[in-house]
Amino acid sequence: MLKRIDFLPFVSPSCRWGTVLAAGILFFVIGNSCHKQVAPQREVFICVPSTPLLLTPRSGFQPIRVLPNREHVAVLFERDDWMKARTSKGEEGWIPRADTAELSVLNLAKKMIDAAKTQQAQFKARLGADANLRMEPLKNAPFPGRLNKDSVVDVLGKSERGRSSPLALFYKVRAEDGETGWIAGWLIEPLMPEALQPYQEERKLGACIEINRMTASAGDVPQYVLADLSPDAGPDIDFDRIRVFTWNKKKSSYGTAFVERGMKGILPITKETTGDNNLLIRILQISRSGAAEETTYTYQPPYFRKVAGAGMVSEISHWRHSSLARVKPASSGHRFIFLCPLRS
């Protein structure tokens, strides 16, 4: 018959459990103190709207604190899909690895902001909901920023993948404070300038660019190139018609100075001022071979005419995620450049 061996014969059972509990707490405190001495491996930042800082690498527990987007944390060590991290306040806990990104992403975000300062806005839009400002046109791409619902942004372009699949559509946007990134297409609500709303038809807005301003009795009046798309057009093009709206001083209203239909236009539409004080508008179209061709017209009020021997576009803008391999010279009937007198 086995005999029970009592290792703590002089301590009551209740006291023994208290001793064991006290020893466990002591070991936890000592172990936690040792962890605080671990040198951090590197720093990362929170790239989601928020993430909980947990005591253990398991979801569903009460967090120590919720870490907001862009907060920096020091990585102590990693285990599977989790990171043991230390905040700037000295708090230590576990966070999901997928909720973080390297600090180099922030540096890329700054470069994107600098590059976007000179990019031509295609149209203005309002956000239909809070939106993550992502670094790439991908739903899992890190995002160092976030914009609130009803924010008004400049749309700079669209992702090339969105032309083949509407679900993959992303727009590159620039916020009022200069923050730049990619936003899911379903969050974008295009805004037509109030002055052009009487001329709006049941078509999708592709681009609305202010080309210049005319001095009138009511002040400086903007003139526009408006690109739109038929509702039944496919996703592979951004617009199939352009209209040029100029201000008529005598009638004090807008008139349609030019219309081009049946186009296969793609963004971006760009503009620049030439040395002879003319305004140059460049428009790209998809040719039958699938290459992008630049279209060219000259504006001699009140007429547009074709320009012979104009130079071709050498490449598509660097920010476009384009599958088009090259831009080839267009035939005389497919190259257009809009040349408009620049009015002060």
VOFILUM-849830 format. One record per residue (C-alpha): residue number from 0; y, x, z. Coordinates in pm, 1 decimal, always signed. Each point is the difference from the previous one (the first is absolute). Example, Ala and Ser with C-alpha at 12.3 -4.5 7.8 and 13.67 -1.06 7.14 Angstrom:
<sites>
+-------+----------+----------+----------+
| lumza |       yy |       xx |       zz |
+-------+----------+----------+----------+
|     0 |   -450.0 |  +1230.0 |   +780.0 |
|     1 |   +344.0 |   +137.0 |    -66.0 |
+-------+----------+----------+----------+
</sites>
This chain:
<sites>
+-------+----------+----------+----------+
| lumza |       yy |       xx |       zz |
+-------+----------+----------+----------+
|     0 |     +0.0 |     +0.0 |     +0.0 |
|     1 |   +336.2 |   +137.7 |   -108.8 |
|     2 |   +248.4 |    +62.6 |   +272.5 |
|     3 |   +368.6 |    -75.2 |    -51.9 |
|     4 |   +217.1 |   +306.4 |    +32.6 |
|     5 |   +348.9 |    -68.9 |   +130.6 |
|     6 |   +246.5 |   +269.4 |   -111.8 |
|     7 |   +281.4 |   -138.4 |   +213.9 |
|     8 |   -177.4 |   -107.9 |   +320.3 |
|     9 |   +312.5 |     -0.1 |   +215.5 |
|    10 |   +212.4 |   -214.4 |   -235.2 |
|    11 |    -35.8 |   -376.1 |    -31.9 |
|    12 |    -84.8 |   -139.6 |   -348.3 |
|    13 |   +346.0 |   -150.6 |    -42.0 |
|    14 |   +163.9 |   +333.0 |    +83.2 |
|    15 |   -229.5 |   +181.3 |   -241.8 |
|    16 |   +119.7 |   -216.1 |   -290.2 |
|    17 |   +357.7 |    +64.2 |   +105.4 |
|    18 |    -70.7 |   +373.9 |     -5.5 |
|    19 |   -151.5 |    -19.8 |   -347.9 |
|    20 |   +300.1 |   -201.5 |   -124.4 |
|    21 |   +243.9 |   +247.1 |   +150.5 |
|    22 |   -186.9 |   +289.2 |   -161.0 |
|    23 |    +13.8 |   -175.9 |   -339.5 |
|    24 |   +373.4 |    -54.2 |    +29.6 |
|    25 |    +45.8 |   +363.6 |    +98.6 |
|    26 |   -197.0 |   +120.8 |   -302.7 |
|    27 |   +204.5 |   -232.7 |   -227.1 |
|    28 |   +329.3 |   +133.4 |   +134.4 |
|    29 |   -118.2 |   +361.6 |    -32.3 |
|    30 |   -128.9 |    -63.3 |   -352.2 |
|    31 |   +321.1 |   -173.5 |   -102.6 |
|    32 |   +204.7 |   +287.3 |   +141.1 |
|    33 |   -207.5 |   +247.9 |   -198.9 |
|    34 |    +57.9 |   -194.2 |   -320.1 |
|    35 |   +375.9 |    +22.1 |    +46.8 |
|    36 |    -27.4 |   +373.0 |    -22.7 |
|    37 |   -152.0 |    -14.5 |   -350.0 |
|    38 |   +233.8 |   +148.9 |   -258.0 |
|    39 |    +81.9 |   -248.4 |   -278.4 |
|    40 |   -147.7 |    +76.1 |   -340.3 |
|    41 |   +284.0 |   -151.5 |   -204.5 |
|    42 |   +247.2 |   -287.6 |    -12.6 |
|    43 |    -40.1 |   -324.9 |   -190.5 |
|    44 |   +199.9 |   -322.3 |    -16.0 |
|    45 |    -93.2 |   -366.6 |    +18.9 |
|    46 |     -6.8 |   -132.6 |   -357.3 |
|    47 |    -72.4 |   -367.1 |    +77.2 |
|    48 |   +236.9 |   -255.6 |   +157.8 |
|    49 |   -150.6 |    +77.5 |   +343.3 |
|    50 |   -321.3 |   +120.8 |   +160.6 |
|    51 |   -131.8 |    -12.6 |   +358.9 |
|    52 |    -40.4 |   +313.4 |   +211.2 |
|    53 |   -335.3 |    -58.7 |   +175.5 |
|    54 |   -177.4 |   +156.5 |   +299.0 |
|    55 |   -327.0 |    +15.8 |   -192.7 |
|    56 |    -83.9 |    +28.3 |   -371.1 |
|    57 |    -91.4 |   -365.6 |    -25.5 |
|    58 |   +194.6 |   -297.9 |   -130.0 |
|    59 |    +64.4 |   -315.2 |   +199.6 |
|    60 |   +118.2 |   +154.6 |   +327.6 |
|    61 |   +339.7 |    -30.5 |   +164.2 |
|    62 |   +218.3 |   +279.8 |   -146.1 |
|    63 |   +193.7 |   +252.9 |   +202.1 |
|    64 |   +289.1 |    -70.2 |   -237.7 |
|    65 |    +51.7 |   -120.7 |   -355.5 |
|    66 |   +131.1 |   +280.8 |   -220.7 |
|    67 |   +253.4 |   -107.4 |   -267.5 |
|    68 |    +20.8 |   +112.7 |   -361.7 |
|    69 |   +118.7 |   +361.2 |    -51.3 |
|    70 |    -59.8 |   +109.1 |   +362.6 |
|    71 |   -124.2 |   +359.9 |    +12.6 |
|    72 |   -305.3 |    +91.6 |   +208.0 |
|    73 |   -181.2 |   +327.5 |    +63.3 |
|    74 |   -371.1 |     +5.0 |    -89.1 |
|    75 |   -213.1 |   +153.1 |   +277.7 |
|    76 |   -339.8 |    -44.3 |   -162.3 |
|    77 |   -186.6 |   -241.6 |   -229.3 |
|    78 |   -321.9 |   -196.8 |    +26.8 |
|    79 |   -137.6 |   -199.5 |   -294.1 |
|    80 |   +274.5 |   -246.8 |   -102.8 |
|    81 |   +212.3 |    +59.8 |   +309.4 |
|    82 |   +258.7 |   +250.6 |   +120.4 |
|    83 |    +81.9 |    +97.4 |   +356.1 |
|    84 |   +378.5 |    +25.8 |     -6.7 |
|    85 |   +293.8 |    +79.9 |   +227.3 |
|    86 |   +335.5 |   -172.9 |    -41.7 |
|    87 |   +342.5 |   +155.0 |    +54.2 |
|    88 |     +3.3 |   -175.5 |   +340.3 |
|    89 |   -317.1 |   +182.6 |   +106.9 |
|    90 |   -229.9 |   -301.3 |    -35.0 |
|    91 |   -353.0 |    +75.9 |   -119.4 |
|    92 |   -240.7 |   -237.3 |   -165.2 |
|    93 |   -199.3 |    -84.4 |   -310.1 |
|    94 |   +132.6 |   -130.6 |   -330.1 |
|    95 |   -179.1 |    -86.0 |   -328.5 |
|    96 |    +14.0 |   +286.6 |   -247.1 |
|    97 |    +73.9 |   -247.6 |   -284.5 |
|    98 |   +326.6 |   -102.4 |   +169.6 |
|    99 |   +149.4 |   +349.1 |    -29.1 |
|   100 |   +126.4 |   +227.6 |   -275.7 |
|   101 |   +104.6 |   +362.6 |    -20.1 |
|   102 |   +366.1 |    +92.0 |    +45.8 |
|   103 |     +0.7 |   +128.6 |   -357.5 |
|   104 |     +7.2 |   -366.8 |   -107.3 |
|   105 |   +343.8 |    -33.3 |   +159.0 |
|   106 |   +118.6 |   +300.0 |   -199.0 |
|   107 |   -125.9 |   -166.1 |   -318.7 |
|   108 |   +183.8 |   -317.0 |   +100.1 |
|   109 |   +326.0 |   +195.0 |    +27.3 |
|   110 |    -54.0 |   +147.4 |   -346.4 |
|   111 |    -68.2 |   -347.2 |   -139.1 |
|   112 |   +324.9 |   -126.7 |   +152.2 |
|   113 |   +198.0 |   +287.3 |   -153.5 |
|   114 |   -155.7 |    -54.0 |   -343.6 |
|   115 |    +69.0 |   -375.4 |    +10.5 |
|   116 |   +374.6 |    +42.2 |    +58.5 |
|   117 |    +62.7 |    +49.2 |   -371.7 |
|   118 |   -260.3 |   -244.0 |   -135.1 |
|   119 |   +123.6 |   -306.6 |   -184.1 |
|   120 |    -66.5 |   -326.3 |   +184.2 |
|   121 |   -174.2 |   -252.7 |   -225.9 |
|   122 |    +87.8 |   -308.1 |   +204.4 |
|   123 |    +62.1 |   -113.9 |   +354.8 |
|   124 |   -260.0 |   -184.3 |   +203.2 |
|   125 |    -51.2 |   -162.3 |   +337.9 |
|   126 |   -310.4 |    +57.5 |   +212.0 |
|   127 |   -203.5 |   -310.9 |    +74.2 |
|   128 |   -149.8 |   +152.5 |   +317.4 |
|   129 |     +3.7 |   +316.2 |   +210.1 |
|   130 |   -118.5 |   +281.3 |   -225.4 |
|   131 |   -146.3 |   +347.2 |    +39.5 |
|   132 |   +187.1 |   +262.8 |   -201.5 |
|   133 |   -293.3 |   +203.1 |   -131.5 |
|   134 |     -2.7 |   +351.5 |   -142.8 |
|   135 |   -216.1 |    -96.9 |   -297.6 |
|   136 |    -75.8 |   -327.5 |   -183.0 |
|   137 |   -325.2 |    -44.8 |   +192.2 |
|   138 |    -78.0 |   -249.7 |   +275.2 |
|   139 |   -147.1 |   +271.8 |   +225.4 |
|   140 |   +275.2 |   +258.1 |    -59.3 |
|   141 |   +188.7 |   +123.0 |   +308.6 |
|   142 |   +342.4 |   -146.5 |    +61.5 |
|   143 |   +266.9 |   +172.6 |   +207.1 |
|   144 |   +230.4 |   -302.4 |    -19.5 |
|   145 |     +7.9 |   -377.2 |    +21.1 |
|   146 |   +247.7 |   -261.1 |   -125.7 |
|   147 |    +70.1 |   -340.7 |   +149.8 |
|   148 |    -33.1 |   -337.9 |   -165.7 |
|   149 |   +302.7 |   -105.2 |   -212.3 |
|   150 |   +110.8 |   +360.9 |    -49.4 |
|   151 |   +169.8 |    +48.7 |   -339.2 |
|   152 |   -121.7 |   +305.9 |   -192.9 |
|   153 |    +51.3 |   +168.9 |   -335.0 |
|   154 |   -317.4 |     -5.9 |   -207.9 |
|   155 |    -38.4 |   +332.7 |   -181.8 |
|   156 |   -326.7 |    -59.9 |   -185.0 |
|   157 |   -356.9 |   -123.7 |    +20.6 |
|   158 |   -341.8 |   +159.8 |    +26.5 |
|   159 |   -198.7 |    +55.7 |   -315.1 |
|   160 |   -319.8 |   -139.3 |   +156.5 |
|   161 |   +178.8 |   -331.8 |    +47.3 |
|   162 |     +8.4 |    -43.2 |   -377.5 |
|   163 |   -378.3 |    -33.7 |    -15.1 |
|   164 |    -50.7 |   -183.1 |   +329.8 |
|   165 |   +265.6 |   -219.4 |   +168.1 |
|   166 |   -173.4 |    +57.3 |   +334.0 |
|   167 |    +78.4 |   +372.5 |    -31.9 |
|   168 |   +368.2 |    -60.3 |    -75.9 |
|   169 |   +247.1 |   +200.9 |   +205.6 |
|   170 |   +375.1 |    +41.1 |    -45.0 |
|   171 |   +196.0 |   +311.2 |    +83.9 |
|   172 |   +305.0 |   -105.8 |   +199.3 |
|   173 |   +307.3 |   +153.5 |   +158.7 |
|   174 |   +141.2 |   -160.5 |   +315.1 |
|   175 |   +370.2 |    -24.2 |    +82.7 |
|   176 |    -28.4 |   +299.8 |   +232.9 |
|   177 |   -169.3 |   +208.0 |   -272.7 |
|   178 |   -357.0 |    -29.6 |   +131.3 |
|   179 |   -234.1 |     +3.9 |   -300.2 |
|   180 |   -364.7 |    -86.8 |    -54.5 |
|   181 |   -251.9 |   -237.4 |   -155.0 |
|   182 |    -37.3 |   -366.1 |    +98.8 |
|   183 |   -272.5 |   -248.0 |    -99.0 |
|   184 |   +108.3 |   -212.3 |   -295.3 |
|   185 |    -60.1 |   -337.1 |   +166.6 |
|   186 |   +273.5 |    +77.9 |   +253.3 |
|   187 |   +271.3 |    +42.1 |   -266.4 |
|   188 |   +230.7 |   -292.4 |    -83.9 |
|   189 |   +229.7 |   +100.8 |   -291.9 |
|   190 |   +368.4 |    -93.4 |    +29.3 |
|   191 |   +209.8 |    -98.9 |   -300.7 |
|   192 |   +374.3 |    +86.6 |    +24.2 |
|   193 |   +193.0 |   -313.7 |    +88.6 |
|   194 |   +218.5 |    +31.4 |   -311.7 |
|   195 |   -307.5 |    -18.9 |   -227.9 |
|   196 |   -181.4 |   -283.6 |   +177.0 |
|   197 |   +146.2 |   -265.6 |   -237.1 |
|   198 |   -170.7 |   +186.5 |   -287.3 |
|   199 |   -335.9 |    +32.0 |   +173.7 |
|   200 |   -300.0 |   -153.7 |   -171.1 |
|   201 |   -356.1 |    -61.0 |   +119.5 |
|   202 |   -100.1 |   +360.8 |    -58.5 |
|   203 |    -96.2 |   +290.6 |   +225.6 |
|   204 |   +271.4 |   +253.9 |    +75.9 |
|   205 |    -92.9 |   +346.1 |   -128.4 |
|   206 |   +327.2 |   +187.0 |    +53.1 |
|   207 |   +367.8 |    -73.9 |    +46.2 |
|   208 |   +220.5 |   +307.0 |    -36.9 |
|   209 |   +376.2 |    +13.5 |    +27.0 |
|   210 |   +107.8 |   +208.2 |   -299.3 |
|   211 |   +374.8 |    +14.6 |    +75.7 |
|   212 |   +296.9 |   -206.8 |   +115.8 |
|   213 |   +282.8 |   -160.8 |   -192.4 |
|   214 |   +346.9 |    -41.2 |   +145.3 |
|   215 |    +94.3 |   -368.1 |     -4.6 |
|   216 |   +249.0 |   -228.7 |   +171.9 |
|   217 |   -260.5 |    -74.7 |   +267.2 |
|   218 |    -58.2 |   +372.9 |    +60.3 |
|   219 |   -272.2 |   +232.3 |   -121.9 |
|   220 |   -274.1 |   -207.7 |   -158.6 |
|   221 |   -348.9 |   +156.5 |    -37.9 |
|   222 |   -183.2 |     -8.4 |   -333.7 |
|   223 |   -378.8 |     -3.4 |     -5.9 |
|   224 |   -317.1 |    +78.0 |   -187.2 |
|   225 |   -247.9 |   -269.1 |   +100.8 |
|   226 |   -372.6 |    +44.8 |    -73.2 |
|   227 |   -240.4 |   -286.2 |    +62.5 |
|   228 |   -357.6 |   -103.3 |    -67.6 |
|   229 |   -169.6 |   -315.1 |   -122.0 |
|   230 |   -208.4 |   -170.5 |   +274.1 |
|   231 |   -315.9 |    +19.6 |   -212.6 |
|   232 |    +38.6 |   +371.5 |    -85.4 |
|   233 |   -261.7 |   +247.9 |   +119.0 |
|   234 |    +48.9 |   +250.8 |   +284.8 |
|   235 |     -5.8 |   +301.6 |   -233.2 |
|   236 |   +371.3 |    -32.1 |    -84.4 |
|   237 |   +309.5 |    -49.5 |   +216.5 |
|   238 |   +219.0 |   -194.4 |   -244.0 |
|   239 |    -16.0 |   -145.6 |   -350.8 |
|   240 |   +367.7 |    -79.9 |    -48.8 |
|   241 |   +335.5 |   +157.1 |    +79.4 |
|   242 |   +344.7 |   -157.4 |     -2.2 |
|   243 |   +334.5 |   +176.7 |    +30.9 |
|   244 |   +264.6 |   -202.4 |   +183.4 |
|   245 |   +363.9 |   +100.1 |    -55.8 |
|   246 |   +314.3 |   -160.7 |   +137.5 |
|   247 |   +222.2 |   -207.1 |   -227.4 |
|   248 |   +358.1 |    +33.3 |   +125.7 |
|   249 |   +132.7 |   -292.1 |   -201.5 |
|   250 |   -265.8 |   -244.0 |   +120.2 |
|   251 |    -35.6 |   +162.6 |   +345.4 |
|   252 |   -376.8 |    -24.1 |    -27.4 |
|   253 |   -302.9 |   +201.3 |   -102.6 |
|   254 |   -124.9 |    +12.8 |   -354.8 |
|   255 |   -327.7 |   +125.6 |   -141.6 |
|   256 |    +92.8 |   +308.2 |   -201.7 |
|   257 |   -357.8 |    +86.5 |    -98.3 |
|   258 |   -352.5 |   -140.3 |    +21.1 |
|   259 |   -327.8 |   +177.3 |    -83.0 |
|   260 |   -328.1 |   -197.9 |    +15.3 |
|   261 |   -366.0 |    +78.6 |    -47.1 |
|   262 |    +22.7 |   +327.7 |   +191.4 |
|   263 |   -268.5 |   +180.5 |   +198.3 |
|   264 |   +237.1 |   +161.0 |   +244.1 |
|   265 |    -86.3 |   +204.3 |   +308.2 |
|   266 |   +214.1 |   +122.5 |   +285.4 |
|   267 |   +212.6 |   +193.3 |    +62.5 |
|   268 |   +310.9 |    -83.3 |   -197.8 |
|   269 |   +247.5 |   +286.6 |    +43.4 |
|   270 |   +366.3 |    +55.8 |    -74.9 |
|   271 |   +237.3 |   +293.1 |    -19.9 |
|   272 |   +350.0 |    +79.4 |   -122.2 |
|   273 |    +25.1 |   +225.5 |   -304.8 |
|   274 |   +262.7 |   +267.0 |    -63.6 |
|   275 |   +203.3 |   -230.3 |   -225.5 |
|   276 |    +34.1 |   -252.3 |   +282.7 |
|   277 |   -268.8 |   -236.8 |   -129.5 |
|   278 |   -271.0 |   -158.4 |   +208.3 |
|   279 |   -356.8 |    +78.4 |   -102.2 |
|   280 |   -278.8 |   -244.6 |    +85.9 |
|   281 |   -362.9 |   +108.7 |    -51.9 |
|   282 |   -283.6 |   -248.5 |    -27.0 |
|   283 |   -372.5 |    +75.9 |    -32.4 |
|   284 |   -252.5 |   -211.2 |   -186.9 |
|   285 |   -377.1 |    +19.8 |    -47.3 |
|   286 |    -87.6 |    +66.2 |   -362.5 |
|   287 |   -314.6 |   -115.0 |   -181.7 |
|   288 |   -159.5 |   +338.4 |    +74.6 |
|   289 |    +61.9 |    -47.2 |   +374.3 |
|   290 |   +268.2 |   +269.7 |    +25.5 |
|   291 |   +348.1 |    -61.8 |   +140.8 |
|   292 |   +281.6 |     -2.5 |   -253.1 |
|   293 |   +370.6 |     +6.1 |    +70.0 |
|   294 |   +212.7 |   -265.7 |   -166.4 |
|   295 |   +350.3 |    +71.6 |   -136.1 |
|   296 |   +299.7 |   -216.4 |    -90.6 |
|   297 |   +372.2 |    +69.8 |    -21.6 |
|   298 |   +259.6 |   -250.5 |   +113.6 |
|   299 |   +313.7 |    -39.7 |   -211.8 |
|   300 |   +165.7 |   -311.0 |   +137.1 |
|   301 |   -100.3 |   -264.5 |    -73.0 |
|   302 |   -310.8 |   +136.1 |   -179.5 |
|   303 |   -301.0 |   +215.4 |    +75.9 |
|   304 |   -141.6 |   +224.7 |   -271.8 |
|   305 |   -285.4 |   +247.5 |    -24.2 |
|   306 |    +60.8 |   +370.1 |    +59.9 |
|   307 |   -160.1 |   +244.0 |   -242.8 |
|   308 |   -140.2 |   +333.3 |   +109.4 |
|   309 |    +26.6 |    -52.6 |   +375.1 |
|   310 |   -198.0 |   +230.3 |   +229.3 |
|   311 |   -321.4 |   -119.3 |   +161.9 |
|   312 |    -89.6 |    -20.6 |   +366.7 |
|   313 |   -212.6 |   +300.7 |    +90.7 |
|   314 |   -175.1 |   -150.6 |   +299.7 |
|   315 |    -16.4 |   -301.4 |   +224.1 |
|   316 |   +194.3 |    +17.9 |   +325.6 |
|   317 |   -173.1 |   +217.8 |   +256.8 |
|   318 |    -40.0 |   -277.4 |   +254.7 |
|   319 |   -200.7 |   -225.7 |   -232.7 |
|   320 |   -373.9 |     +0.1 |    +69.8 |
|   321 |    -56.9 |    -23.5 |   -372.2 |
|   322 |   -325.6 |     +2.5 |   -194.6 |
|   323 |   +194.3 |    +58.0 |   -322.0 |
|   324 |    -86.5 |   +348.5 |   -118.7 |
|   325 |   +316.8 |    +68.6 |   -195.8 |
|   326 |   +305.9 |   -149.4 |   -164.3 |
|   327 |    -15.3 |    +33.6 |   -376.5 |
|   328 |   +286.8 |    -28.7 |   -251.6 |
|   329 |    +54.1 |   -358.9 |   -103.1 |
|   330 |    +45.2 |   -134.7 |   -346.2 |
|   331 |   +351.9 |    -93.5 |   -105.9 |
|   332 |    -69.8 |   -364.0 |    +71.5 |
|   333 |   -112.7 |    +55.6 |   +359.8 |
|   334 |   +250.2 |   +243.6 |   +153.1 |
|   335 |   +298.1 |   -153.3 |   +173.1 |
|   336 |   +284.2 |   +143.1 |   +206.5 |
|   337 |   +284.2 |   -218.6 |   +117.8 |
|   338 |   +338.4 |   +170.1 |    -33.8 |
|   339 |   +275.4 |   -197.1 |   +168.5 |
|   340 |   +367.0 |   +100.1 |    +40.6 |
|   341 |    +51.4 |    +91.7 |   +364.1 |
|   342 |   +276.5 |   -215.4 |   +142.4 |
|   343 |   +175.4 |    +89.5 |   +321.2 |
+-------+----------+----------+----------+
</sites>
